[in-house]
Amino acid sequence: MIGLTEIDANRIINLSIENITPGLKDKKEVHLVNFGKFKVVKKKKRSFINPKTKKISYIKGENRVKFIPSKNLTKYINHGKDQLK
């Protein structure tokens, strides 16, 4: 916890989403320095068998958002502040 009120935290999250979303809509990568990057990946149409009915069904292909953490964020999560440069 970093001492933010719930209102301030909501403002930060909403502003971040408002700024990240347009880039993702244009299928661009959005980089946040020392945090990571968001990118759009296309999932292919795929089939599955319903275990109850044994019928083959399909899941349509769609775009998904993928987050890739930065090396610094990964180091911080795994080893703490001491390992950051």
Secondary structure as GFF3:
##gff-version 3
##sequence-region A 1 85
A	DSSP	alpha_helix	6	25	.	.	.	ID=ss1
A	DSSP	beta_strand	30	32	.	.	.	ID=ss2
A	DSSP	beta_strand	36	43	.	.	.	ID=ss3
A	DSSP	beta_strand	46	49	.	.	.	ID=ss4
A	DSSP	beta_strand	56	59	.	.	.	ID=ss5
A	DSSP	beta_strand	62	69	.	.	.	ID=ss6
A	DSSP	alpha_helix	71	79	.	.	.	ID=ss7
A	DSSP	three_ten_helix	81	83	.	.	.	ID=ss8
###
